[in-house]
């Protein structure tokens, strides 16, 4: 009886409320990256912000940069390319410099594993949005 009660109340570190596990987040991210040209990144960004996962929001903003650059022909999308390879493809100096700046922010936040709050995210999001508005 105790085993059944344990299984009902406590299952994989989750109580009745289902929290998104890190594995689920990484699976979703991998899916989005594989299907970047067909993904609605705004929804993923909104979901990340709603969950206060601001680093993930920054990653999706960077993917949105790449998506827009590919859609407008500034880069050729390939899942295995690095941000540096994408930057080297951008012939427009202004767009390349903007992409490199966004990449620095992305690297700092994603790989530096620094905690961001809503205010930090908002400031970075403005920079990413300004950059995305330059891509035509």
Phi and psi in radians as a Rosetta constraint file:
Dihedral C 1 N 2 CA 2 C 2 CIRCULARHARMONIC -1.085 0.35
Dihedral N 2 CA 2 C 2 N 3 CIRCULARHARMONIC -0.659 0.35
Dihedral C 2 N 3 CA 3 C 3 CIRCULARHARMONIC -1.108 0.35
Dihedral N 3 CA 3 C 3 N 4 CIRCULARHARMONIC -0.766 0.35
Dihedral C 3 N 4 CA 4 C 4 CIRCULARHARMONIC -1.117 0.35
Dihedral N 4 CA 4 C 4 N 5 CIRCULARHARMONIC -0.772 0.35
Dihedral C 4 N 5 CA 5 C 5 CIRCULARHARMONIC -1.075 0.35
Dihedral N 5 CA 5 C 5 N 6 CIRCULARHARMONIC -0.727 0.35
Dihedral C 5 N 6 CA 6 C 6 CIRCULARHARMONIC -1.044 0.35
Dihedral N 6 CA 6 C 6 N 7 CIRCULARHARMONIC -0.826 0.35
Dihedral C 6 N 7 CA 7 C 7 CIRCULARHARMONIC -1.104 0.35
Dihedral N 7 CA 7 C 7 N 8 CIRCULARHARMONIC -0.635 0.35
Dihedral C 7 N 8 CA 8 C 8 CIRCULARHARMONIC -1.261 0.35
Dihedral N 8 CA 8 C 8 N 9 CIRCULARHARMONIC -0.793 0.35
Dihedral C 8 N 9 CA 9 C 9 CIRCULARHARMONIC -1.453 0.35
Dihedral N 9 CA 9 C 9 N 10 CIRCULARHARMONIC -0.562 0.35
Dihedral C 9 N 10 CA 10 C 10 CIRCULARHARMONIC -2.328 0.35
Dihedral N 10 CA 10 C 10 N 11 CIRCULARHARMONIC 1.861 0.35
Dihedral C 10 N 11 CA 11 C 11 CIRCULARHARMONIC -2.312 0.35
Dihedral N 11 CA 11 C 11 N 12 CIRCULARHARMONIC 1.976 0.35
Dihedral C 11 N 12 CA 12 C 12 CIRCULARHARMONIC 0.933 0.35
Dihedral N 12 CA 12 C 12 N 13 CIRCULARHARMONIC 0.908 0.35
Dihedral C 12 N 13 CA 13 C 13 CIRCULARHARMONIC 1.094 0.35
Dihedral N 13 CA 13 C 13 N 14 CIRCULARHARMONIC 0.365 0.35
Dihedral C 13 N 14 CA 14 C 14 CIRCULARHARMONIC -2.171 0.35
Dihedral N 14 CA 14 C 14 N 15 CIRCULARHARMONIC 2.301 0.35
Dihedral C 14 N 15 CA 15 C 15 CIRCULARHARMONIC -1.553 0.35
Dihedral N 15 CA 15 C 15 N 16 CIRCULARHARMONIC -3.012 0.35
Dihedral C 15 N 16 CA 16 C 16 CIRCULARHARMONIC -0.805 0.35
Dihedral N 16 CA 16 C 16 N 17 CIRCULARHARMONIC -0.475 0.35
Dihedral C 16 N 17 CA 17 C 17 CIRCULARHARMONIC -1.480 0.35
Dihedral N 17 CA 17 C 17 N 18 CIRCULARHARMONIC 2.214 0.35
Dihedral C 17 N 18 CA 18 C 18 CIRCULARHARMONIC -1.560 0.35
Dihedral N 18 CA 18 C 18 N 19 CIRCULARHARMONIC 2.064 0.35
Dihedral C 18 N 19 CA 19 C 19 CIRCULARHARMONIC -1.749 0.35
Dihedral N 19 CA 19 C 19 N 20 CIRCULARHARMONIC 2.545 0.35
Dihedral C 19 N 20 CA 20 C 20 CIRCULARHARMONIC -1.239 0.35
Dihedral N 20 CA 20 C 20 N 21 CIRCULARHARMONIC 2.155 0.35
Dihedral C 20 N 21 CA 21 C 21 CIRCULARHARMONIC -1.428 0.35
Dihedral N 21 CA 21 C 21 N 22 CIRCULARHARMONIC 2.758 0.35
Dihedral C 21 N 22 CA 22 C 22 CIRCULARHARMONIC -1.021 0.35
Dihedral N 22 CA 22 C 22 N 23 CIRCULARHARMONIC -0.663 0.35
Dihedral C 22 N 23 CA 23 C 23 CIRCULARHARMONIC -1.069 0.35
Dihedral N 23 CA 23 C 23 N 24 CIRCULARHARMONIC -0.695 0.35
Dihedral C 23 N 24 CA 24 C 24 CIRCULARHARMONIC -1.116 0.35
Dihedral N 24 CA 24 C 24 N 25 CIRCULARHARMONIC -0.724 0.35
Dihedral C 24 N 25 CA 25 C 25 CIRCULARHARMONIC -1.090 0.35
Dihedral N 25 CA 25 C 25 N 26 CIRCULARHARMONIC -0.791 0.35
Dihedral C 25 N 26 CA 26 C 26 CIRCULARHARMONIC -1.178 0.35
Dihedral N 26 CA 26 C 26 N 27 CIRCULARHARMONIC -0.628 0.35
Dihedral C 26 N 27 CA 27 C 27 CIRCULARHARMONIC -1.107 0.35
Dihedral N 27 CA 27 C 27 N 28 CIRCULARHARMONIC -0.766 0.35
Dihedral C 27 N 28 CA 28 C 28 CIRCULARHARMONIC -1.114 0.35
Dihedral N 28 CA 28 C 28 N 29 CIRCULARHARMONIC -0.776 0.35
Dihedral C 28 N 29 CA 29 C 29 CIRCULARHARMONIC -1.067 0.35
Dihedral N 29 CA 29 C 29 N 30 CIRCULARHARMONIC -0.775 0.35
Dihedral C 29 N 30 CA 30 C 30 CIRCULARHARMONIC -1.071 0.35
Dihedral N 30 CA 30 C 30 N 31 CIRCULARHARMONIC -0.719 0.35
Dihedral C 30 N 31 CA 31 C 31 CIRCULARHARMONIC -1.073 0.35
Dihedral N 31 CA 31 C 31 N 32 CIRCULARHARMONIC -0.822 0.35
Dihedral C 31 N 32 CA 32 C 32 CIRCULARHARMONIC -1.075 0.35
Dihedral N 32 CA 32 C 32 N 33 CIRCULARHARMONIC -0.768 0.35
Dihedral C 32 N 33 CA 33 C 33 CIRCULARHARMONIC -1.118 0.35
Dihedral N 33 CA 33 C 33 N 34 CIRCULARHARMONIC -0.677 0.35
Dihedral C 33 N 34 CA 34 C 34 CIRCULARHARMONIC -1.203 0.35
Dihedral N 34 CA 34 C 34 N 35 CIRCULARHARMONIC -0.529 0.35
Dihedral C 34 N 35 CA 35 C 35 CIRCULARHARMONIC -2.013 0.35
Dihedral N 35 CA 35 C 35 N 36 CIRCULARHARMONIC 0.635 0.35
Dihedral C 35 N 36 CA 36 C 36 CIRCULARHARMONIC -0.986 0.35
Dihedral N 36 CA 36 C 36 N 37 CIRCULARHARMONIC -0.743 0.35
Dihedral C 36 N 37 CA 37 C 37 CIRCULARHARMONIC -1.235 0.35
Dihedral N 37 CA 37 C 37 N 38 CIRCULARHARMONIC -0.232 0.35
Dihedral C 37 N 38 CA 38 C 38 CIRCULARHARMONIC -2.025 0.35
Dihedral N 38 CA 38 C 38 N 39 CIRCULARHARMONIC 0.261 0.35
Dihedral C 38 N 39 CA 39 C 39 CIRCULARHARMONIC -1.800 0.35
Dihedral N 39 CA 39 C 39 N 40 CIRCULARHARMONIC 2.476 0.35
Dihedral C 39 N 40 CA 40 C 40 CIRCULARHARMONIC -1.565 0.35
Dihedral N 40 CA 40 C 40 N 41 CIRCULARHARMONIC 1.569 0.35
Dihedral C 40 N 41 CA 41 C 41 CIRCULARHARMONIC -1.197 0.35
Dihedral N 41 CA 41 C 41 N 42 CIRCULARHARMONIC -0.471 0.35
Dihedral C 41 N 42 CA 42 C 42 CIRCULARHARMONIC -1.034 0.35
Dihedral N 42 CA 42 C 42 N 43 CIRCULARHARMONIC -0.686 0.35
Dihedral C 42 N 43 CA 43 C 43 CIRCULARHARMONIC -1.153 0.35
Dihedral N 43 CA 43 C 43 N 44 CIRCULARHARMONIC -0.716 0.35
Dihedral C 43 N 44 CA 44 C 44 CIRCULARHARMONIC -1.158 0.35
Dihedral N 44 CA 44 C 44 N 45 CIRCULARHARMONIC -0.662 0.35
Dihedral C 44 N 45 CA 45 C 45 CIRCULARHARMONIC -1.099 0.35
Dihedral N 45 CA 45 C 45 N 46 CIRCULARHARMONIC -0.832 0.35
Dihedral C 45 N 46 CA 46 C 46 CIRCULARHARMONIC -1.050 0.35
Dihedral N 46 CA 46 C 46 N 47 CIRCULARHARMONIC -0.734 0.35
Dihedral C 46 N 47 CA 47 C 47 CIRCULARHARMONIC -1.098 0.35
Dihedral N 47 CA 47 C 47 N 48 CIRCULARHARMONIC -0.744 0.35
Dihedral C 47 N 48 CA 48 C 48 CIRCULARHARMONIC -1.091 0.35
Dihedral N 48 CA 48 C 48 N 49 CIRCULARHARMONIC -0.749 0.35
Dihedral C 48 N 49 CA 49 C 49 CIRCULARHARMONIC -1.160 0.35
Dihedral N 49 CA 49 C 49 N 50 CIRCULARHARMONIC -0.727 0.35
Dihedral C 49 N 50 CA 50 C 50 CIRCULARHARMONIC -1.038 0.35
Dihedral N 50 CA 50 C 50 N 51 CIRCULARHARMONIC -0.618 0.35
Dihedral C 50 N 51 CA 51 C 51 CIRCULARHARMONIC -1.526 0.35
Dihedral N 51 CA 51 C 51 N 52 CIRCULARHARMONIC 0.069 0.35
Dihedral C 51 N 52 CA 52 C 52 CIRCULARHARMONIC 1.045 0.35
Dihedral N 52 CA 52 C 52 N 53 CIRCULARHARMONIC 0.502 0.35
Dihedral C 52 N 53 CA 53 C 53 CIRCULARHARMONIC -1.712 0.35
Dihedral N 53 CA 53 C 53 N 54 CIRCULARHARMONIC 1.326 0.35
Dihedral C 53 N 54 CA 54 C 54 CIRCULARHARMONIC -1.218 0.35
Dihedral N 54 CA 54 C 54 N 55 CIRCULARHARMONIC -0.564 0.35
Dihedral C 54 N 55 CA 55 C 55 CIRCULARHARMONIC -1.100 0.35
Dihedral N 55 CA 55 C 55 N 56 CIRCULARHARMONIC -0.727 0.35
Dihedral C 55 N 56 CA 56 C 56 CIRCULARHARMONIC -1.138 0.35
Dihedral N 56 CA 56 C 56 N 57 CIRCULARHARMONIC -0.655 0.35
Dihedral C 56 N 57 CA 57 C 57 CIRCULARHARMONIC -1.041 0.35
Dihedral N 57 CA 57 C 57 N 58 CIRCULARHARMONIC -0.722 0.35
Dihedral C 57 N 58 CA 58 C 58 CIRCULARHARMONIC -1.118 0.35
Dihedral N 58 CA 58 C 58 N 59 CIRCULARHARMONIC -0.718 0.35
Dihedral C 58 N 59 CA 59 C 59 CIRCULARHARMONIC -1.079 0.35
Dihedral N 59 CA 59 C 59 N 60 CIRCULARHARMONIC -0.757 0.35
Dihedral C 59 N 60 CA 60 C 60 CIRCULARHARMONIC -1.143 0.35
Dihedral N 60 CA 60 C 60 N 61 CIRCULARHARMONIC -0.620 0.35
Dihedral C 60 N 61 CA 61 C 61 CIRCULARHARMONIC -1.098 0.35
Dihedral N 61 CA 61 C 61 N 62 CIRCULARHARMONIC -0.686 0.35
Dihedral C 61 N 62 CA 62 C 62 CIRCULARHARMONIC -1.152 0.35
Dihedral N 62 CA 62 C 62 N 63 CIRCULARHARMONIC -0.721 0.35
Dihedral C 62 N 63 CA 63 C 63 CIRCULARHARMONIC -1.104 0.35
Dihedral N 63 CA 63 C 63 N 64 CIRCULARHARMONIC -0.615 0.35
Dihedral C 63 N 64 CA 64 C 64 CIRCULARHARMONIC -1.134 0.35
Dihedral N 64 CA 64 C 64 N 65 CIRCULARHARMONIC -0.670 0.35
Dihedral C 64 N 65 CA 65 C 65 CIRCULARHARMONIC -0.986 0.35
Dihedral N 65 CA 65 C 65 N 66 CIRCULARHARMONIC -0.859 0.35
Dihedral C 65 N 66 CA 66 C 66 CIRCULARHARMONIC -1.115 0.35
Dihedral N 66 CA 66 C 66 N 67 CIRCULARHARMONIC -0.749 0.35
Dihedral C 66 N 67 CA 67 C 67 CIRCULARHARMONIC -1.030 0.35
Dihedral N 67 CA 67 C 67 N 68 CIRCULARHARMONIC -0.836 0.35
Dihedral C 67 N 68 CA 68 C 68 CIRCULARHARMONIC -1.147 0.35
Dihedral N 68 CA 68 C 68 N 69 CIRCULARHARMONIC -0.704 0.35
Dihedral C 68 N 69 CA 69 C 69 CIRCULARHARMONIC -1.101 0.35
Dihedral N 69 CA 69 C 69 N 70 CIRCULARHARMONIC -0.692 0.35
Dihedral C 69 N 70 CA 70 C 70 CIRCULARHARMONIC -1.212 0.35
Dihedral N 70 CA 70 C 70 N 71 CIRCULARHARMONIC -0.722 0.35
Dihedral C 70 N 71 CA 71 C 71 CIRCULARHARMONIC -1.134 0.35
Dihedral N 71 CA 71 C 71 N 72 CIRCULARHARMONIC -0.502 0.35
Dihedral C 71 N 72 CA 72 C 72 CIRCULARHARMONIC -1.688 0.35
Dihedral N 72 CA 72 C 72 N 73 CIRCULARHARMONIC 0.037 0.35
Dihedral C 72 N 73 CA 73 C 73 CIRCULARHARMONIC 1.486 0.35
Dihedral N 73 CA 73 C 73 N 74 CIRCULARHARMONIC 0.151 0.35
Dihedral C 73 N 74 CA 74 C 74 CIRCULARHARMONIC -1.312 0.35
Dihedral N 74 CA 74 C 74 N 75 CIRCULARHARMONIC -0.492 0.35
Dihedral C 74 N 75 CA 75 C 75 CIRCULARHARMONIC -2.383 0.35
Dihedral N 75 CA 75 C 75 N 76 CIRCULARHARMONIC 2.863 0.35
Dihedral C 75 N 76 CA 76 C 76 CIRCULARHARMONIC -1.897 0.35
Dihedral N 76 CA 76 C 76 N 77 CIRCULARHARMONIC 2.054 0.35
Dihedral C 76 N 77 CA 77 C 77 CIRCULARHARMONIC -1.221 0.35
Dihedral N 77 CA 77 C 77 N 78 CIRCULARHARMONIC 2.307 0.35
Dihedral C 77 N 78 CA 78 C 78 CIRCULARHARMONIC -2.636 0.35
Dihedral N 78 CA 78 C 78 N 79 CIRCULARHARMONIC 2.235 0.35
Dihedral C 78 N 79 CA 79 C 79 CIRCULARHARMONIC -0.956 0.35
Dihedral N 79 CA 79 C 79 N 80 CIRCULARHARMONIC -0.596 0.35
Dihedral C 79 N 80 CA 80 C 80 CIRCULARHARMONIC -1.459 0.35
Dihedral N 80 CA 80 C 80 N 81 CIRCULARHARMONIC -0.109 0.35
Dihedral C 80 N 81 CA 81 C 81 CIRCULARHARMONIC -1.298 0.35
Dihedral N 81 CA 81 C 81 N 82 CIRCULARHARMONIC 2.630 0.35
Dihedral C 81 N 82 CA 82 C 82 CIRCULARHARMONIC -1.620 0.35
Dihedral N 82 CA 82 C 82 N 83 CIRCULARHARMONIC 2.918 0.35
Dihedral C 82 N 83 CA 83 C 83 CIRCULARHARMONIC -1.071 0.35
Dihedral N 83 CA 83 C 83 N 84 CIRCULARHARMONIC -0.624 0.35
Dihedral C 83 N 84 CA 84 C 84 CIRCULARHARMONIC -1.122 0.35
Dihedral N 84 CA 84 C 84 N 85 CIRCULARHARMONIC -0.696 0.35
Dihedral C 84 N 85 CA 85 C 85 CIRCULARHARMONIC -1.141 0.35
Dihedral N 85 CA 85 C 85 N 86 CIRCULARHARMONIC -0.704 0.35
Dihedral C 85 N 86 CA 86 C 86 CIRCULARHARMONIC -1.104 0.35
Dihedral N 86 CA 86 C 86 N 87 CIRCULARHARMONIC -0.771 0.35
Dihedral C 86 N 87 CA 87 C 87 CIRCULARHARMONIC -1.031 0.35
Dihedral N 87 CA 87 C 87 N 88 CIRCULARHARMONIC -0.714 0.35
Dihedral C 87 N 88 CA 88 C 88 CIRCULARHARMONIC -1.132 0.35
Dihedral N 88 CA 88 C 88 N 89 CIRCULARHARMONIC -0.445 0.35
Dihedral C 88 N 89 CA 89 C 89 CIRCULARHARMONIC -1.349 0.35
Dihedral N 89 CA 89 C 89 N 90 CIRCULARHARMONIC -0.427 0.35
Dihedral C 89 N 90 CA 90 C 90 CIRCULARHARMONIC -1.327 0.35
Dihedral N 90 CA 90 C 90 N 91 CIRCULARHARMONIC 1.973 0.35
Dihedral C 90 N 91 CA 91 C 91 CIRCULARHARMONIC -1.372 0.35
Dihedral N 91 CA 91 C 91 N 92 CIRCULARHARMONIC -0.519 0.35
Dihedral C 91 N 92 CA 92 C 92 CIRCULARHARMONIC -1.306 0.35
Dihedral N 92 CA 92 C 92 N 93 CIRCULARHARMONIC 2.051 0.35
Dihedral C 92 N 93 CA 93 C 93 CIRCULARHARMONIC -1.040 0.35
Dihedral N 93 CA 93 C 93 N 94 CIRCULARHARMONIC -0.731 0.35
Dihedral C 93 N 94 CA 94 C 94 CIRCULARHARMONIC -1.112 0.35
Dihedral N 94 CA 94 C 94 N 95 CIRCULARHARMONIC -0.784 0.35
Dihedral C 94 N 95 CA 95 C 95 CIRCULARHARMONIC -1.170 0.35
Dihedral N 95 CA 95 C 95 N 96 CIRCULARHARMONIC -0.671 0.35
Dihedral C 95 N 96 CA 96 C 96 CIRCULARHARMONIC -1.110 0.35
Dihedral N 96 CA 96 C 96 N 97 CIRCULARHARMONIC -0.788 0.35
Dihedral C 96 N 97 CA 97 C 97 CIRCULARHARMONIC -1.116 0.35
Dihedral N 97 CA 97 C 97 N 98 CIRCULARHARMONIC -0.711 0.35
Dihedral C 97 N 98 CA 98 C 98 CIRCULARHARMONIC -1.113 0.35
Dihedral N 98 CA 98 C 98 N 99 CIRCULARHARMONIC -0.723 0.35
Dihedral C 98 N 99 CA 99 C 99 CIRCULARHARMONIC -1.115 0.35
Dihedral N 99 CA 99 C 99 N 100 CIRCULARHARMONIC -0.728 0.35
Dihedral C 99 N 100 CA 100 C 100 CIRCULARHARMONIC -1.113 0.35
Dihedral N 100 CA 100 C 100 N 101 CIRCULARHARMONIC -0.652 0.35
Dihedral C 100 N 101 CA 101 C 101 CIRCULARHARMONIC -1.153 0.35
Dihedral N 101 CA 101 C 101 N 102 CIRCULARHARMONIC -0.786 0.35
Dihedral C 101 N 102 CA 102 C 102 CIRCULARHARMONIC -1.083 0.35
Dihedral N 102 CA 102 C 102 N 103 CIRCULARHARMONIC -0.658 0.35
Dihedral C 102 N 103 CA 103 C 103 CIRCULARHARMONIC -1.125 0.35
Dihedral N 103 CA 103 C 103 N 104 CIRCULARHARMONIC -0.697 0.35
Dihedral C 103 N 104 CA 104 C 104 CIRCULARHARMONIC -1.061 0.35
Dihedral N 104 CA 104 C 104 N 105 CIRCULARHARMONIC -0.759 0.35
Dihedral C 104 N 105 CA 105 C 105 CIRCULARHARMONIC -1.107 0.35
Dihedral N 105 CA 105 C 105 N 106 CIRCULARHARMONIC -0.830 0.35
Dihedral C 105 N 106 CA 106 C 106 CIRCULARHARMONIC -0.999 0.35
Dihedral N 106 CA 106 C 106 N 107 CIRCULARHARMONIC -0.855 0.35
Dihedral C 106 N 107 CA 107 C 107 CIRCULARHARMONIC -1.040 0.35
Dihedral N 107 CA 107 C 107 N 108 CIRCULARHARMONIC -0.767 0.35
Dihedral C 107 N 108 CA 108 C 108 CIRCULARHARMONIC -1.049 0.35
Dihedral N 108 CA 108 C 108 N 109 CIRCULARHARMONIC -0.801 0.35
Dihedral C 108 N 109 CA 109 C 109 CIRCULARHARMONIC -1.356 0.35
Dihedral N 109 CA 109 C 109 N 110 CIRCULARHARMONIC -0.850 0.35
Dihedral C 109 N 110 CA 110 C 110 CIRCULARHARMONIC -1.304 0.35
Dihedral N 110 CA 110 C 110 N 111 CIRCULARHARMONIC -0.853 0.35
Dihedral C 110 N 111 CA 111 C 111 CIRCULARHARMONIC -1.539 0.35
Dihedral N 111 CA 111 C 111 N 112 CIRCULARHARMONIC -0.432 0.35
Dihedral C 111 N 112 CA 112 C 112 CIRCULARHARMONIC -1.343 0.35
Dihedral N 112 CA 112 C 112 N 113 CIRCULARHARMONIC -0.284 0.35
Dihedral C 112 N 113 CA 113 C 113 CIRCULARHARMONIC 0.915 0.35
Dihedral N 113 CA 113 C 113 N 114 CIRCULARHARMONIC 0.754 0.35
Dihedral C 113 N 114 CA 114 C 114 CIRCULARHARMONIC -1.538 0.35
Dihedral N 114 CA 114 C 114 N 115 CIRCULARHARMONIC 2.533 0.35
Dihedral C 114 N 115 CA 115 C 115 CIRCULARHARMONIC -1.293 0.35
Dihedral N 115 CA 115 C 115 N 116 CIRCULARHARMONIC 2.275 0.35
Dihedral C 115 N 116 CA 116 C 116 CIRCULARHARMONIC -1.935 0.35
Dihedral N 116 CA 116 C 116 N 117 CIRCULARHARMONIC 2.571 0.35
Dihedral C 116 N 117 CA 117 C 117 CIRCULARHARMONIC -1.889 0.35
Dihedral N 117 CA 117 C 117 N 118 CIRCULARHARMONIC 3.114 0.35
Dihedral C 117 N 118 CA 118 C 118 CIRCULARHARMONIC -1.049 0.35
Dihedral N 118 CA 118 C 118 N 119 CIRCULARHARMONIC -0.671 0.35
Dihedral C 118 N 119 CA 119 C 119 CIRCULARHARMONIC -1.147 0.35
Dihedral N 119 CA 119 C 119 N 120 CIRCULARHARMONIC -0.779 0.35
Dihedral C 119 N 120 CA 120 C 120 CIRCULARHARMONIC -1.028 0.35
Dihedral N 120 CA 120 C 120 N 121 CIRCULARHARMONIC -0.835 0.35
Dihedral C 120 N 121 CA 121 C 121 CIRCULARHARMONIC -1.046 0.35
Dihedral N 121 CA 121 C 121 N 122 CIRCULARHARMONIC -0.761 0.35
Dihedral C 121 N 122 CA 122 C 122 CIRCULARHARMONIC -1.033 0.35
Dihedral N 122 CA 122 C 122 N 123 CIRCULARHARMONIC -0.736 0.35
Dihedral C 122 N 123 CA 123 C 123 CIRCULARHARMONIC -1.111 0.35
Dihedral N 123 CA 123 C 123 N 124 CIRCULARHARMONIC -0.797 0.35
Dihedral C 123 N 124 CA 124 C 124 CIRCULARHARMONIC -1.160 0.35
Dihedral N 124 CA 124 C 124 N 125 CIRCULARHARMONIC -0.697 0.35
Dihedral C 124 N 125 CA 125 C 125 CIRCULARHARMONIC -1.053 0.35
Dihedral N 125 CA 125 C 125 N 126 CIRCULARHARMONIC -0.678 0.35
Dihedral C 125 N 126 CA 126 C 126 CIRCULARHARMONIC -1.053 0.35
Dihedral N 126 CA 126 C 126 N 127 CIRCULARHARMONIC -0.752 0.35
Dihedral C 126 N 127 CA 127 C 127 CIRCULARHARMONIC -1.100 0.35
Dihedral N 127 CA 127 C 127 N 128 CIRCULARHARMONIC -0.763 0.35
Dihedral C 127 N 128 CA 128 C 128 CIRCULARHARMONIC -1.118 0.35
Dihedral N 128 CA 128 C 128 N 129 CIRCULARHARMONIC -0.740 0.35
Dihedral C 128 N 129 CA 129 C 129 CIRCULARHARMONIC -1.121 0.35
Dihedral N 129 CA 129 C 129 N 130 CIRCULARHARMONIC -0.715 0.35
Dihedral C 129 N 130 CA 130 C 130 CIRCULARHARMONIC -1.055 0.35
Dihedral N 130 CA 130 C 130 N 131 CIRCULARHARMONIC -0.743 0.35
Dihedral C 130 N 131 CA 131 C 131 CIRCULARHARMONIC -1.109 0.35
Dihedral N 131 CA 131 C 131 N 132 CIRCULARHARMONIC -0.800 0.35
Dihedral C 131 N 132 CA 132 C 132 CIRCULARHARMONIC -1.097 0.35
Dihedral N 132 CA 132 C 132 N 133 CIRCULARHARMONIC -0.547 0.35
Dihedral C 132 N 133 CA 133 C 133 CIRCULARHARMONIC -1.215 0.35
Dihedral N 133 CA 133 C 133 N 134 CIRCULARHARMONIC -0.361 0.35
Dihedral C 133 N 134 CA 134 C 134 CIRCULARHARMONIC -1.368 0.35
Dihedral N 134 CA 134 C 134 N 135 CIRCULARHARMONIC -0.388 0.35
Dihedral C 134 N 135 CA 135 C 135 CIRCULARHARMONIC -1.399 0.35
Dihedral N 135 CA 135 C 135 N 136 CIRCULARHARMONIC 2.032 0.35
